[in-house]
Amino acid sequence: MVFSDEKRFNLDGPDGYGYYWWEQGREIPRELFRVDSSGKRGVTVHLAFSRSGIVSCLRVSGTLTGSSYSAMLQTRIFPAARASHPDGFIFQHDNATPHSARVTRELFDREGIELLSWPAMSPDLNPVENLWAIIARRLYTRGIVYDNEDGLWEAIHRESMEIEREILEHLVDTMPERFSRMIHRHGRYAQ
């Protein structure tokens, strides 16, 4: 299974979301939840990972469309996923517009890559969301100030590639427990 998603990182701090499954019950520094009010200076990143490691970490230029996402999948993500999973893999992404675009669906069909069914309007249980929280904590709680997008991208890429395999294994292995908690709480985040 290869999990993937995009996230925007702002120069002045993370996005302000306080609900990440893996982070529940942990003491989190308040500066982790500042919000960039302008939202103009930052970097958008696409990350794909599996239990065995980071598959790809790519900087996204401009607005992600079905065409640009499909091109990124075909030229960068699929080759990396095939290299790290030569016996095959199932791919997971949410129902964002670029992910569900006709050109993207056709690419998956043509390449013969199975997609994990992901219901529309579902709680986001993708473990990559938890990985984003870990990366954001490492980026923003060390007192480092990012002056430009290139410096921020270099830090994001470095932190992503230094994620310990045990963390990735934990995120994937605890999915059944997170699903169970969410079902028990009628679709709400578990505390």
Order of alpha helices (4+ residues) and beta strands (2+ residues): beta-beta-beta-alpha-alpha-beta-alpha-alpha-beta-alpha-alpha-alpha-alpha
